Structures are given as C-alpha cells and as structure tokens.
Amino acid sequence: MEGSVEARVSHEVDRWLAWLPRWRPGTHRGRVRLCTRCFGSPILAAAGLDTDVPHPVQHAFSMRMKGIIDGAVDDYTARNLPMLHREIRLAEERKARRPYRAGEGLDPEFLGLDLDPEPTPGSPFLFTLQGLEADAAAEAFEPAPRPFTPEEKEALREEVRLADEFAKQLGRRICIELAQHRQRIANAVERLVEPQVAELLADLDRELDAPGWPG
C-alpha cells in the first residue's frame, strides 16, 4: 500500500468530504436489515459518525476506510502468506469468469449496499439483480477445486488468522488516526447533512398536518 496509514486516512477522509455535498436523503422505503459493516463499527465511532447520522453517509465513510484495510491486507498477504494469496487469486479468477457480476464497478460509497430494494409482502419482484447474478454463477460450470490435505487446512487456517490479526491492528491504527479528523467530519455533517434531514422531517410534519390525512 502506497503512503503511510496517516496519509491514506487523510486522503480518504478528503474524498468522502468531497462526495458528501452530493448526498441526498432517500425517499424510498427504508431498509429493514441492519448493515453489518456499519452497525457497531469502531471506525464510525472513532470518526464521530456512529449516532444520529443517516446510514448512507455512514456507509460511504465506512467503505472508504475498509478500502485502506483491504489494500494493506492484500499487500501483506501477497508478501507473507503464499497459500492464502493463492486461494484468493484463484477465487478472484473464478469470479472474473462469471458472465454477470451485479456489484462490479460501483463507487466506494455504494459497495456493500443492497443491490435490490426490500420486497413488498405479497408483491414479489419479477427478477432481482442478485438473483440474476446467482443464476449466472450457477450456469457457469467450474470444476471442483482439489480438496485440501489436513496439513494444508491447518496451514491455511494459520495464514487466515495472521491476515485477520493484521487487519485488526490496522483498524485500530485507523481509529487512532481518525481522532485528528473528527472536527472537520463533524463540521461537514452539521453543514451538509443535518439541514437536509431537518428539511425532510419538516416536510413529513407538514404532510401529517395536511387536511385529509387520516387521524
């Protein structure tokens, strides 16, 4: 990974701040499932974005920090964990051969979000993007990989443990570094996000108070 952790964090915070003016509150029905990437995230807590912030704003920030971790873990794995690196490379090659990949090419702000809206009970969708991806993957024949020996399984588990520990250590470093950026993050949320949320709530109040609304 090029640059220090401090420089990478500062750069990704800058890019998130540059994206934030383009954010608008969603008017569609909200998601029901909790986002496992954002719920209880220590990174969002370190940035001051863990409470009273719309999920898309949180998610965009979280995925940019995740990109730092993923890039560093990839470099660490390529240098130090040959078996895990090989398995990741083979998995990526298999995925690249699929004829359709629904989430490919998305900007970081949208990675990891649900590709399809929540279904309405009694009104199933004719098709979904995730369903199309699953169908395409099922149709793409891939020979079964060679099974691991017990020794290979143990070695792979150890390499996965080392990669996971490296990711956790880097995540803690990012949390510490984010303390330097909390104020400008808070200023941006106050200036760009909170007025839009307040306006949305005011519109809802006016709609509820309108004549003809069922009481």
ABEGO torsion letter per residue (X at the ends): XBEBAAAAAAAAAAAAAAAAAABBBBABBBBABBBAAABGBAAAAAAGAABGBBAAAAAAAAAAAAAAAAAAAAAAAAAABAAAAAAAAAAAAAAAABABBAABGBBAAABGBBABBBBBBGBBBABBAAAAAAAAAAABBBBBBBBBBAAAAAAAAAAAAAAAAAAAAAAAAAAAAAAAAAAAAAAAAAAAAAAAAAAAAAAAAAAAABBGBBX
